[in-house]
């Protein structure tokens, strides 16, 4: 009998970015399975989503936390970290 992986999901409402929402699925080992941004710079956000797929949540937070977009105090990658931190608190 195979063990089905449990995934956790969050739809995170972003603040201070062009994207409005980030949907994230993480498996039971805290590995990102899927990221989807609603709004924002489509090509760049598809690239970020593809790069972080298969990475551990904590590794993504370590690499992307605090990135700013121009003069804004945050960015889409930084907001992804906020979403991941919120998801970690739910487990």
N, CA, C and O atoms as a CHARMM CRD file, in Angstrom:
* protein
*
  364
    1    1 UNK  N      0.84000  -1.16800   0.00000 PROA 1      0.00000
    2    1 UNK  CA     0.00000   0.00000   0.00000 PROA 1      0.00000
    3    1 UNK  C      0.89600   1.24600   0.00000 PROA 1      0.00000
    4    1 UNK  O      1.82500   1.34800   0.80100 PROA 1      0.00000
    5    2 UNK  N      0.61400   2.17800  -0.89100 PROA 2      0.00000
    6    2 UNK  CA     1.43000   3.38300  -0.97000 PROA 2      0.00000
    7    2 UNK  C      0.84100   4.47000  -0.09400 PROA 2      0.00000
    8    2 UNK  O     -0.37000   4.54800   0.11400 PROA 2      0.00000
    9    3 UNK  N      1.72300   5.29900   0.40800 PROA 3      0.00000
   10    3 UNK  CA     1.33300   6.39500   1.27100 PROA 3      0.00000
   11    3 UNK  C      1.10400   7.63600   0.40900 PROA 3      0.00000
   12    3 UNK  O      2.01000   8.07700  -0.29900 PROA 3      0.00000
   13    4 UNK  N     -0.09400   8.19400   0.46600 PROA 4      0.00000
   14    4 UNK  CA    -0.39400   9.40500  -0.29200 PROA 4      0.00000
   15    4 UNK  C      0.19100  10.61200   0.43400 PROA 4      0.00000
   16    4 UNK  O      0.03000  10.77000   1.64400 PROA 4      0.00000
   17    5 UNK  N      0.86600  11.44700  -0.32500 PROA 5      0.00000
   18    5 UNK  CA     1.45000  12.65500   0.24200 PROA 5      0.00000
   19    5 UNK  C      0.34100  13.62600   0.63100 PROA 5      0.00000
   20    5 UNK  O     -0.60700  13.84000  -0.12400 PROA 5      0.00000
   21    6 UNK  N      0.47300  14.20300   1.80400 PROA 6      0.00000
   22    6 UNK  CA    -0.45800  15.23600   2.22700 PROA 6      0.00000
   23    6 UNK  C      0.08600  16.57400   1.78800 PROA 6      0.00000
   24    6 UNK  O      1.24800  16.89400   2.04000 PROA 6      0.00000
   25    7 UNK  N     -0.74500  17.35200   1.13600 PROA 7      0.00000
   26    7 UNK  CA    -0.30500  18.68900   0.74900 PROA 7      0.00000
   27    7 UNK  C     -1.08700  19.72700   1.53200 PROA 7      0.00000
   28    7 UNK  O     -2.22700  19.50900   1.94300 PROA 7      0.00000
   29    8 UNK  N     -0.43900  20.85400   1.72200 PROA 8      0.00000
   30    8 UNK  CA    -1.08900  22.00600   2.34900 PROA 8      0.00000
   31    8 UNK  C     -1.14200  23.11100   1.31100 PROA 8      0.00000
   32    8 UNK  O     -0.25500  23.22400   0.46600 PROA 8      0.00000
   33    9 UNK  N     -2.18100  23.92100   1.37800 PROA 9      0.00000
   34    9 UNK  CA    -2.39400  24.97800   0.38400 PROA 9      0.00000
   35    9 UNK  C     -2.67200  26.29600   1.09300 PROA 9      0.00000
   36    9 UNK  O     -3.30500  26.33600   2.14800 PROA 9      0.00000
   37   10 UNK  N     -2.18400  27.36900   0.48800 PROA 10     0.00000
   38   10 UNK  CA    -2.55300  28.70100   0.94900 PROA 10     0.00000
   39   10 UNK  C     -2.81400  29.57000  -0.26500 PROA 10     0.00000
   40   10 UNK  O     -2.11400  29.47600  -1.27300 PROA 10     0.00000
   41   11 UNK  N     -3.83200  30.42200  -0.16000 PROA 11     0.00000
   42   11 UNK  CA    -4.03400  31.51900  -1.10500 PROA 11     0.00000
   43   11 UNK  C     -3.75200  32.76900  -0.29900 PROA 11     0.00000
   44   11 UNK  O     -4.51400  33.13700   0.59500 PROA 11     0.00000
   45   12 UNK  N     -2.65100  33.41200  -0.62600 PROA 12     0.00000
   46   12 UNK  CA    -2.15700  34.54900   0.15000 PROA 12     0.00000
   47   12 UNK  C     -2.44900  35.84600  -0.58600 PROA 12     0.00000
   48   12 UNK  O     -2.10100  35.98400  -1.75800 PROA 12     0.00000
   49   13 UNK  N     -3.08700  36.80500   0.09200 PROA 13     0.00000
   50   13 UNK  CA    -3.35600  38.12400  -0.48000 PROA 13     0.00000
   51   13 UNK  C     -2.11100  38.97400  -0.26800 PROA 13     0.00000
   52   13 UNK  O     -1.73000  39.25700   0.86800 PROA 13     0.00000
   53   14 UNK  N     -1.47900  39.37800  -1.36600 PROA 14     0.00000
   54   14 UNK  CA    -0.23600  40.13900  -1.27300 PROA 14     0.00000
   55   14 UNK  C     -0.51300  41.59200  -0.87900 PROA 14     0.00000
   56   14 UNK  O     -1.63100  42.08900  -1.01200 PROA 14     0.00000
   57   15 UNK  N      0.53200  42.25300  -0.39300 PROA 15     0.00000
   58   15 UNK  CA     0.45800  43.67200  -0.04500 PROA 15     0.00000
   59   15 UNK  C      1.63500  44.38600  -0.67100 PROA 15     0.00000
   60   15 UNK  O      2.77600  43.94300  -0.53800 PROA 15     0.00000
   61   16 UNK  N      1.36800  45.49300  -1.35600 PROA 16     0.00000
   62   16 UNK  CA     2.43000  46.34600  -1.87800 PROA 16     0.00000
   63   16 UNK  C      3.08700  45.85300  -3.15200 PROA 16     0.00000
   64   16 UNK  O      4.18200  46.30200  -3.49200 PROA 16     0.00000
   65   17 UNK  N      2.44300  44.93600  -3.86700 PROA 17     0.00000
   66   17 UNK  CA     3.01000  44.42100  -5.12200 PROA 17     0.00000
   67   17 UNK  C      1.97600  44.47000  -6.23800 PROA 17     0.00000
   68   17 UNK  O      0.78500  44.65300  -5.98700 PROA 17     0.00000
   69   18 UNK  N      2.43700  44.30600  -7.46100 PROA 18     0.00000
   70   18 UNK  CA     1.53600  44.26700  -8.61600 PROA 18     0.00000
   71   18 UNK  C      0.69300  42.99100  -8.61900 PROA 18     0.00000
   72   18 UNK  O     -0.46400  43.01500  -9.03800 PROA 18     0.00000
   73   19 UNK  N      1.26600  41.87900  -8.15400 PROA 19     0.00000
   74   19 UNK  CA     0.47000  40.64700  -8.05300 PROA 19     0.00000
   75   19 UNK  C     -0.50900  40.81200  -6.89700 PROA 19     0.00000
   76   19 UNK  O     -0.21500  41.48600  -5.91000 PROA 19     0.00000
   77   20 UNK  N     -1.68300  40.18300  -7.03400 PROA 20     0.00000
   78   20 UNK  CA    -2.70800  40.31100  -5.99600 PROA 20     0.00000
   79   20 UNK  C     -2.76600  39.10700  -5.05800 PROA 20     0.00000
   80   20 UNK  O     -3.04700  39.25000  -3.86800 PROA 20     0.00000
   81   21 UNK  N     -2.50000  37.92700  -5.60000 PROA 21     0.00000
   82   21 UNK  CA    -2.58000  36.69800  -4.81000 PROA 21     0.00000
   83   21 UNK  C     -1.43800  35.76600  -5.18200 PROA 21     0.00000
   84   21 UNK  O     -0.91100  35.81000  -6.29400 PROA 21     0.00000
   85   22 UNK  N     -1.06400  34.91300  -4.21700 PROA 22     0.00000
   86   22 UNK  CA    -0.11200  33.83800  -4.47700 PROA 22     0.00000
   87   22 UNK  C     -0.73700  32.55900  -3.94500 PROA 22     0.00000
   88   22 UNK  O     -1.10500  32.48200  -2.77300 PROA 22     0.00000
   89   23 UNK  N     -0.85500  31.56100  -4.80200 PROA 23     0.00000
   90   23 UNK  CA    -1.32500  30.23700  -4.39200 PROA 23     0.00000
   91   23 UNK  C     -0.11700  29.32500  -4.28600 PROA 23     0.00000
   92   23 UNK  O      0.68400  29.23400  -5.21700 PROA 23     0.00000
   93   24 UNK  N      0.01400  28.64300  -3.14100 PROA 24     0.00000
   94   24 UNK  CA     1.16600  27.77400  -2.90600 PROA 24     0.00000
   95   24 UNK  C      0.69100  26.42400  -2.39200 PROA 24     0.00000
   96   24 UNK  O     -0.17500  26.35500  -1.52000 PROA 24     0.00000
   97   25 UNK  N      1.26000  25.34900  -2.93500 PROA 25     0.00000
   98   25 UNK  CA     1.04100  23.99000  -2.43600 PROA 25     0.00000
   99   25 UNK  C      2.37400  23.44700  -1.95200 PROA 25     0.00000
  100   25 UNK  O      3.37900  23.50600  -2.66100 PROA 25     0.00000
  101   26 UNK  N      2.37000  22.91400  -0.72800 PROA 26     0.00000
  102   26 UNK  CA     3.56900  22.36700  -0.09500 PROA 26     0.00000
  103   26 UNK  C      3.24600  20.96000   0.37700 PROA 26     0.00000
  104   26 UNK  O      2.16200  20.71900   0.90800 PROA 26     0.00000
  105   27 UNK  N      4.18500  20.01500   0.18900 PROA 27     0.00000
  106   27 UNK  CA     3.93400  18.65000   0.64700 PROA 27     0.00000
  107   27 UNK  C      4.27900  18.49900   2.12600 PROA 27     0.00000
  108   27 UNK  O      4.70100  19.45300   2.77900 PROA 27     0.00000
  109   28 UNK  N      4.09400  17.29500   2.63700 PROA 28     0.00000
  110   28 UNK  CA     4.29100  17.04200   4.07200 PROA 28     0.00000
  111   28 UNK  C      5.74900  17.17200   4.51300 PROA 28     0.00000
  112   28 UNK  O      6.03000  17.24100   5.71000 PROA 28     0.00000
  113   29 UNK  N      6.67100  17.20500   3.56000 PROA 29     0.00000
  114   29 UNK  CA     8.09000  17.38500   3.86900 PROA 29     0.00000
  115   29 UNK  C      8.53000  18.84200   3.71000 PROA 29     0.00000
  116   29 UNK  O      9.72500  19.13700   3.68300 PROA 29     0.00000
  117   30 UNK  N      7.55100  19.75400   3.60500 PROA 30     0.00000
  118   30 UNK  CA     7.80800  21.18600   3.40300 PROA 30     0.00000
  119   30 UNK  C      8.55800  21.47400   2.11200 PROA 30     0.00000
  120   30 UNK  O      9.40100  22.36900   2.05600 PROA 30     0.00000
  121   31 UNK  N      8.24200  20.70300   1.07100 PROA 31     0.00000
  122   31 UNK  CA     8.79100  20.92600  -0.26000 PROA 31     0.00000
  123   31 UNK  C      7.68700  21.55300  -1.11400 PROA 31     0.00000
  124   31 UNK  O      6.55700  21.06700  -1.14800 PROA 31     0.00000
  125   32 UNK  N      8.03500  22.63200  -1.79600 PROA 32     0.00000
  126   32 UNK  CA     7.06200  23.34800  -2.61900 PROA 32     0.00000
  127   32 UNK  C      6.71800  22.51000  -3.84200 PROA 32     0.00000
  128   32 UNK  O      7.60000  22.07500  -4.58100 PROA 32     0.00000
  129   33 UNK  N      5.42900  22.29400  -4.04100 PROA 33     0.00000
  130   33 UNK  CA     4.94700  21.52300  -5.18200 PROA 33     0.00000
  131   33 UNK  C      4.48400  22.42300  -6.32400 PROA 33     0.00000
  132   33 UNK  O      4.62800  22.07900  -7.49800 PROA 33     0.00000
  133   34 UNK  N      3.92300  23.58900  -5.96300 PROA 34     0.00000
  134   34 UNK  CA     3.40000  24.48600  -6.98600 PROA 34     0.00000
  135   34 UNK  C      3.25100  25.88700  -6.42100 PROA 34     0.00000
  136   34 UNK  O      2.87300  26.05900  -5.26200 PROA 34     0.00000
  137   35 UNK  N      3.54900  26.89100  -7.24200 PROA 35     0.00000
  138   35 UNK  CA     3.32700  28.29500  -6.90400 PROA 35     0.00000
  139   35 UNK  C      2.66600  28.94600  -8.10400 PROA 35     0.00000
  140   35 UNK  O      3.09600  28.74700  -9.24000 PROA 35     0.00000
  141   36 UNK  N      1.62400  29.72100  -7.85500 PROA 36     0.00000
  142   36 UNK  CA     0.94100  30.43600  -8.92400 PROA 36     0.00000
  143   36 UNK  C      0.64600  31.85200  -8.45300 PROA 36     0.00000
  144   36 UNK  O     -0.03300  32.05000  -7.44500 PROA 36     0.00000
  145   37 UNK  N      1.16000  32.83900  -9.18700 PROA 37     0.00000
  146   37 UNK  CA     0.90000  34.24900  -8.89000 PROA 37     0.00000
  147   37 UNK  C     -0.26000  34.73400  -9.74300 PROA 37     0.00000
  148   37 UNK  O     -0.34600  34.39500 -10.92400 PROA 37     0.00000
  149   38 UNK  N     -1.15900  35.52900  -9.15400 PROA 38     0.00000
  150   38 UNK  CA    -2.23400  36.18300  -9.89100 PROA 38     0.00000
  151   38 UNK  C     -1.84700  37.64400 -10.03400 PROA 38     0.00000
  152   38 UNK  O     -1.69700  38.35200  -9.03800 PROA 38     0.00000
  153   39 UNK  N     -1.68500  38.09900 -11.27700 PROA 39     0.00000
  154   39 UNK  CA    -1.24600  39.46100 -11.53900 PROA 39     0.00000
  155   39 UNK  C      0.26700  39.54600 -11.51800 PROA 39     0.00000
  156   39 UNK  O      0.95400  38.54300 -11.32100 PROA 39     0.00000
  157   40 UNK  N      0.77700  40.74100 -11.72000 PROA 40     0.00000
  158   40 UNK  CA     2.21700  40.95200 -11.67200 PROA 40     0.00000
  159   40 UNK  C      2.88100  40.70000 -13.00700 PROA 40     0.00000
  160   40 UNK  O      2.21000  40.54300 -14.02800 PROA 40     0.00000
  161   41 UNK  N      4.20400  40.66300 -12.99500 PROA 41     0.00000
  162   41 UNK  CA     5.02600  40.47700 -14.19800 PROA 41     0.00000
  163   41 UNK  C      5.04500  38.99300 -14.56400 PROA 41     0.00000
  164   41 UNK  O      5.81800  38.21800 -14.00200 PROA 41     0.00000
  165   42 UNK  N      4.20500  38.61300 -15.49100 PROA 42     0.00000
  166   42 UNK  CA     3.93900  37.21500 -15.79300 PROA 42     0.00000
  167   42 UNK  C      5.19400  36.37800 -16.03800 PROA 42     0.00000
  168   42 UNK  O      5.35300  35.32000 -15.42900 PROA 42     0.00000
  169   43 UNK  N      6.07100  36.82700 -16.90300 PROA 43     0.00000
  170   43 UNK  CA     7.26100  36.03600 -17.22600 PROA 43     0.00000
  171   43 UNK  C      8.17000  35.84200 -16.02600 PROA 43     0.00000
  172   43 UNK  O      8.62200  34.72900 -15.75700 PROA 43     0.00000
  173   44 UNK  N      8.44000  36.92200 -15.30600 PROA 44     0.00000
  174   44 UNK  CA     9.30400  36.83300 -14.12500 PROA 44     0.00000
  175   44 UNK  C      8.69200  35.92400 -13.05500 PROA 44     0.00000
  176   44 UNK  O      9.39400  35.13000 -12.43000 PROA 44     0.00000
  177   45 UNK  N      7.39700  36.04600 -12.85600 PROA 45     0.00000
  178   45 UNK  CA     6.75500  35.25700 -11.80600 PROA 45     0.00000
  179   45 UNK  C      6.64200  33.78800 -12.18900 PROA 45     0.00000
  180   45 UNK  O      6.69800  32.91800 -11.32000 PROA 45     0.00000
  181   46 UNK  N      6.48600  33.50000 -13.47400 PROA 46     0.00000
  182   46 UNK  CA     6.53900  32.10300 -13.91500 PROA 46     0.00000
  183   46 UNK  C      7.92700  31.54200 -13.66200 PROA 46     0.00000
  184   46 UNK  O      8.07300  30.39000 -13.25100 PROA 46     0.00000
  185   47 UNK  N      8.95300  32.36000 -13.90700 PROA 47     0.00000
  186   47 UNK  CA    10.33200  31.93800 -13.65800 PROA 47     0.00000
  187   47 UNK  C     10.56800  31.63600 -12.19200 PROA 47     0.00000
  188   47 UNK  O     11.14500  30.60200 -11.85700 PROA 47     0.00000
  189   48 UNK  N     10.12600  32.52800 -11.31100 PROA 48     0.00000
  190   48 UNK  CA    10.27700  32.30800  -9.86900 PROA 48     0.00000
  191   48 UNK  C      9.54800  31.04000  -9.46200 PROA 48     0.00000
  192   48 UNK  O     10.08700  30.21800  -8.72100 PROA 48     0.00000
  193   49 UNK  N      8.31800  30.87800  -9.94800 PROA 49     0.00000
  194   49 UNK  CA     7.51800  29.69400  -9.61000 PROA 49     0.00000
  195   49 UNK  C      8.22600  28.41000 -10.01200 PROA 49     0.00000
  196   49 UNK  O      8.23800  27.43800  -9.25700 PROA 49     0.00000
  197   50 UNK  N      8.81300  28.40600 -11.20000 PROA 50     0.00000
  198   50 UNK  CA     9.51900  27.22800 -11.69400 PROA 50     0.00000
  199   50 UNK  C     10.78400  26.96300 -10.88200 PROA 50     0.00000
  200   50 UNK  O     11.09400  25.81300 -10.56800 PROA 50     0.00000
  201   51 UNK  N     11.50900  28.01800 -10.54400 PROA 51     0.00000
  202   51 UNK  CA    12.75300  27.85700  -9.78800 PROA 51     0.00000
  203   51 UNK  C     12.52400  27.32100  -8.37400 PROA 51     0.00000
  204   51 UNK  O     13.32200  26.52200  -7.88300 PROA 51     0.00000
  205   52 UNK  N     11.44400  27.75100  -7.71400 PROA 52     0.00000
  206   52 UNK  CA    11.23800  27.33500  -6.32300 PROA 52     0.00000
  207   52 UNK  C     10.53800  25.97800  -6.21100 PROA 52     0.00000
  208   52 UNK  O     10.53600  25.37300  -5.13900 PROA 52     0.00000
  209   53 UNK  N      9.94700  25.49900  -7.29900 PROA 53     0.00000
  210   53 UNK  CA     9.29100  24.18900  -7.27000 PROA 53     0.00000
  211   53 UNK  C     10.31700  23.11600  -6.92800 PROA 53     0.00000
  212   53 UNK  O     11.37100  23.03800  -7.56000 PROA 53     0.00000
  213   54 UNK  N     10.01400  22.29100  -5.93600 PROA 54     0.00000
  214   54 UNK  CA    10.92300  21.24000  -5.50400 PROA 54     0.00000
  215   54 UNK  C     11.88000  21.67900  -4.40500 PROA 54     0.00000
  216   54 UNK  O     12.63000  20.86000  -3.87400 PROA 54     0.00000
  217   55 UNK  N     11.86100  22.97000  -4.05600 PROA 55     0.00000
  218   55 UNK  CA    12.73700  23.46900  -2.99600 PROA 55     0.00000
  219   55 UNK  C     12.04500  23.39500  -1.63800 PROA 55     0.00000
  220   55 UNK  O     10.81800  23.42700  -1.55200 PROA 55     0.00000
  221   56 UNK  N     12.84400  23.29500  -0.58500 PROA 56     0.00000
  222   56 UNK  CA    12.32300  23.34100   0.78100 PROA 56     0.00000
  223   56 UNK  C     11.87000  24.76800   1.09000 PROA 56     0.00000
  224   56 UNK  O     12.50100  25.73500   0.66300 PROA 56     0.00000
  225   57 UNK  N     10.77400  24.88600   1.83500 PROA 57     0.00000
  226   57 UNK  CA    10.20800  26.17000   2.21700 PROA 57     0.00000
  227   57 UNK  C     11.26800  27.06100   2.86400 PROA 57     0.00000
  228   57 UNK  O     11.40900  28.22300   2.48300 PROA 57     0.00000
  229   58 UNK  N     12.01000  26.53700   3.83200 PROA 58     0.00000
  230   58 UNK  CA    13.00100  27.35100   4.54900 PROA 58     0.00000
  231   58 UNK  C     14.12100  27.84000   3.63500 PROA 58     0.00000
  232   58 UNK  O     14.64800  28.93300   3.84300 PROA 58     0.00000
  233   59 UNK  N     14.49100  27.05400   2.63300 PROA 59     0.00000
  234   59 UNK  CA    15.53300  27.47200   1.69100 PROA 59     0.00000
  235   59 UNK  C     15.05400  28.64100   0.83500 PROA 59     0.00000
  236   59 UNK  O     15.81900  29.56300   0.55200 PROA 59     0.00000
  237   60 UNK  N     13.78900  28.60300   0.42600 PROA 60     0.00000
  238   60 UNK  CA    13.22500  29.69000  -0.37700 PROA 60     0.00000
  239   60 UNK  C     13.15800  30.96100   0.46700 PROA 60     0.00000
  240   60 UNK  O     13.51900  32.04000  -0.00300 PROA 60     0.00000
  241   61 UNK  N     12.70100  30.83600   1.70100 PROA 61     0.00000
  242   61 UNK  CA    12.62400  32.00600   2.58700 PROA 61     0.00000
  243   61 UNK  C     14.01500  32.60800   2.78100 PROA 61     0.00000
  244   61 UNK  O     14.18200  33.82700   2.74000 PROA 61     0.00000
  245   62 UNK  N     15.00000  31.75400   2.99200 PROA 62     0.00000
  246   62 UNK  CA    16.37200  32.23500   3.20600 PROA 62     0.00000
  247   62 UNK  C     16.89700  33.01200   1.99600 PROA 62     0.00000
  248   62 UNK  O     17.57800  34.02500   2.15500 PROA 62     0.00000
  249   63 UNK  N     16.58100  32.53700   0.78600 PROA 63     0.00000
  250   63 UNK  CA    17.10200  33.16300  -0.42100 PROA 63     0.00000
  251   63 UNK  C     16.34000  34.41600  -0.84300 PROA 63     0.00000
  252   63 UNK  O     16.94900  35.36000  -1.34600 PROA 63     0.00000
  253   64 UNK  N     15.02300  34.44600  -0.65000 PROA 64     0.00000
  254   64 UNK  CA    14.19900  35.50500  -1.22600 PROA 64     0.00000
  255   64 UNK  C     13.69800  36.54700  -0.22800 PROA 64     0.00000
  256   64 UNK  O     13.19000  37.59200  -0.63400 PROA 64     0.00000
  257   65 UNK  N     13.83000  36.28200   1.05200 PROA 65     0.00000
  258   65 UNK  CA    13.32200  37.18600   2.08100 PROA 65     0.00000
  259   65 UNK  C     13.98400  38.56300   1.98900 PROA 65     0.00000
  260   65 UNK  O     15.20800  38.67200   1.92100 PROA 65     0.00000
  261   66 UNK  N     13.16200  39.60100   1.98700 PROA 66     0.00000
  262   66 UNK  CA    13.67800  40.96800   2.03200 PROA 66     0.00000
  263   66 UNK  C     13.99000  41.59100   0.68200 PROA 66     0.00000
  264   66 UNK  O     14.40900  42.74700   0.63400 PROA 66     0.00000
  265   67 UNK  N     13.80300  40.86800  -0.41400 PROA 67     0.00000
  266   67 UNK  CA    14.03600  41.45600  -1.74100 PROA 67     0.00000
  267   67 UNK  C     13.02600  42.57700  -1.96300 PROA 67     0.00000
  268   67 UNK  O     11.84000  42.43500  -1.66200 PROA 67     0.00000
  269   68 UNK  N     13.51600  43.68200  -2.49000 PROA 68     0.00000
  270   68 UNK  CA    12.64600  44.82800  -2.74800 PROA 68     0.00000
  271   68 UNK  C     12.48700  45.03500  -4.24900 PROA 68     0.00000
  272   68 UNK  O     13.35600  44.65700  -5.03400 PROA 68     0.00000
  273   69 UNK  N     11.37700  45.63500  -4.63400 PROA 69     0.00000
  274   69 UNK  CA    11.10500  45.95200  -6.03900 PROA 69     0.00000
  275   69 UNK  C     11.16200  47.47100  -6.17500 PROA 69     0.00000
  276   69 UNK  O     10.25100  48.17400  -5.73600 PROA 69     0.00000
  277   70 UNK  N     12.22600  47.96800  -6.77800 PROA 70     0.00000
  278   70 UNK  CA    12.37800  49.41700  -6.92300 PROA 70     0.00000
  279   70 UNK  C     12.38800  50.09700  -5.56100 PROA 70     0.00000
  280   70 UNK  O     13.14400  49.71300  -4.66900 PROA 70     0.00000
  281   71 UNK  N     11.54500  51.10500  -5.41300 PROA 71     0.00000
  282   71 UNK  CA    11.45700  51.84400  -4.14400 PROA 71     0.00000
  283   71 UNK  C     10.44100  51.24500  -3.18400 PROA 71     0.00000
  284   71 UNK  O     10.26700  51.74600  -2.07300 PROA 71     0.00000
  285   72 UNK  N      9.77700  50.19200  -3.59600 PROA 72     0.00000
  286   72 UNK  CA     8.78700  49.54200  -2.72800 PROA 72     0.00000
  287   72 UNK  C      9.50100  48.81500  -1.58900 PROA 72     0.00000
  288   72 UNK  O     10.62100  48.33800  -1.76800 PROA 72     0.00000
  289   73 UNK  N      8.86500  48.72600  -0.42500 PROA 73     0.00000
  290   73 UNK  CA     9.49900  48.03000   0.70400 PROA 73     0.00000
  291   73 UNK  C      9.43300  46.50700   0.59300 PROA 73     0.00000
  292   73 UNK  O      9.96200  45.79900   1.45000 PROA 73     0.00000
  293   74 UNK  N      8.79100  46.00500  -0.45400 PROA 74     0.00000
  294   74 UNK  CA     8.62200  44.56200  -0.63300 PROA 74     0.00000
  295   74 UNK  C      8.69700  44.24100  -2.11800 PROA 74     0.00000
  296   74 UNK  O      8.96900  45.12200  -2.93400 PROA 74     0.00000
  297   75 UNK  N      8.45600  42.98200  -2.47000 PROA 75     0.00000
  298   75 UNK  CA     8.45700  42.52200  -3.86100 PROA 75     0.00000
  299   75 UNK  C      7.62200  41.25300  -3.93100 PROA 75     0.00000
  300   75 UNK  O      7.19000  40.73900  -2.89900 PROA 75     0.00000
  301   76 UNK  N      7.39400  40.74800  -5.12200 PROA 76     0.00000
  302   76 UNK  CA     6.67900  39.47300  -5.24700 PROA 76     0.00000
  303   76 UNK  C      7.45100  38.32500  -4.59100 PROA 76     0.00000
  304   76 UNK  O      6.83400  37.51000  -3.90500 PROA 76     0.00000
  305   77 UNK  N      8.79300  38.22300  -4.77300 PROA 77     0.00000
  306   77 UNK  CA     9.52200  37.16400  -4.07400 PROA 77     0.00000
  307   77 UNK  C      9.43400  37.31200  -2.55100 PROA 77     0.00000
  308   77 UNK  O      9.31100  36.31500  -1.83900 PROA 77     0.00000
  309   78 UNK  N      9.49600  38.55100  -2.05000 PROA 78     0.00000
  310   78 UNK  CA     9.37500  38.79100  -0.61900 PROA 78     0.00000
  311   78 UNK  C      7.98400  38.40600  -0.12200 PROA 78     0.00000
  312   78 UNK  O      7.85100  37.83600   0.96000 PROA 78     0.00000
  313   79 UNK  N      6.95500  38.71000  -0.89700 PROA 79     0.00000
  314   79 UNK  CA     5.59300  38.33800  -0.52500 PROA 79     0.00000
  315   79 UNK  C      5.41600  36.81700  -0.54300 PROA 79     0.00000
  316   79 UNK  O      4.66500  36.27100   0.26500 PROA 79     0.00000
  317   80 UNK  N      6.09700  36.14300  -1.45000 PROA 80     0.00000
  318   80 UNK  CA     6.08900  34.67600  -1.44300 PROA 80     0.00000
  319   80 UNK  C      6.61600  34.17000  -0.10000 PROA 80     0.00000
  320   80 UNK  O      6.07700  33.21300   0.45700 PROA 80     0.00000
  321   81 UNK  N      7.64900  34.79900   0.41500 PROA 81     0.00000
  322   81 UNK  CA     8.18500  34.41400   1.73600 PROA 81     0.00000
  323   81 UNK  C      7.14200  34.61700   2.82100 PROA 81     0.00000
  324   81 UNK  O      7.01200  33.77600   3.71100 PROA 81     0.00000
  325   82 UNK  N      6.39500  35.71600   2.76600 PROA 82     0.00000
  326   82 UNK  CA     5.33000  35.95500   3.75500 PROA 82     0.00000
  327   82 UNK  C      4.28300  34.83300   3.67900 PROA 82     0.00000
  328   82 UNK  O      3.81500  34.33700   4.70300 PROA 82     0.00000
  329   83 UNK  N      3.92800  34.44600   2.44700 PROA 83     0.00000
  330   83 UNK  CA     2.95200  33.36400   2.26500 PROA 83     0.00000
  331   83 UNK  C      3.48800  32.06400   2.84900 PROA 83     0.00000
  332   83 UNK  O      2.75900  31.33900   3.52600 PROA 83     0.00000
  333   84 UNK  N      4.75600  31.76600   2.59200 PROA 84     0.00000
  334   84 UNK  CA     5.36000  30.52700   3.09900 PROA 84     0.00000
  335   84 UNK  C      5.44800  30.53800   4.62100 PROA 84     0.00000
  336   84 UNK  O      5.22700  29.51100   5.26300 PROA 84     0.00000
  337   85 UNK  N      5.76700  31.68600   5.19700 PROA 85     0.00000
  338   85 UNK  CA     5.82400  31.78600   6.66100 PROA 85     0.00000
  339   85 UNK  C      4.43500  31.55500   7.26300 PROA 85     0.00000
  340   85 UNK  O      4.30300  30.88700   8.28800 PROA 85     0.00000
  341   86 UNK  N      3.40400  32.10900   6.62300 PROA 86     0.00000
  342   86 UNK  CA     2.04000  31.90700   7.10200 PROA 86     0.00000
  343   86 UNK  C      1.65200  30.42500   6.98800 PROA 86     0.00000
  344   86 UNK  O      1.00900  29.88000   7.88500 PROA 86     0.00000
  345   87 UNK  N      2.03800  29.79100   5.90100 PROA 87     0.00000
  346   87 UNK  CA     1.75400  28.37500   5.70000 PROA 87     0.00000
  347   87 UNK  C      2.44300  27.52900   6.76000 PROA 87     0.00000
  348   87 UNK  O      1.86200  26.56200   7.25400 PROA 87     0.00000
  349   88 UNK  N      3.67500  27.88200   7.11500 PROA 88     0.00000
  350   88 UNK  CA     4.40800  27.14500   8.16300 PROA 88     0.00000
  351   88 UNK  C      3.68000  27.22600   9.50900 PROA 88     0.00000
  352   88 UNK  O      3.65600  26.25600  10.26700 PROA 88     0.00000
  353   89 UNK  N      3.09400  28.38000   9.79600 PROA 89     0.00000
  354   89 UNK  CA     2.38100  28.56700  11.06700 PROA 89     0.00000
  355   89 UNK  C      1.10800  27.71700  11.13600 PROA 89     0.00000
  356   89 UNK  O      0.64100  27.38000  12.22400 PROA 89     0.00000
  357   90 UNK  N      0.55800  27.37800   9.98500 PROA 90     0.00000
  358   90 UNK  CA    -0.68600  26.60600   9.93300 PROA 90     0.00000
  359   90 UNK  C     -0.44600  25.12000  10.18400 PROA 90     0.00000
  360   90 UNK  O     -1.39100  24.37600  10.44500 PROA 90     0.00000
  361   91 UNK  N      0.81500  24.68400  10.10700 PROA 91     0.00000
  362   91 UNK  CA     1.06300  23.24200  10.24100 PROA 91     0.00000
  363   91 UNK  C      1.18500  22.82200  11.68800 PROA 91     0.00000
  364   91 UNK  O      1.39400  21.64300  11.97300 PROA 91     0.00000
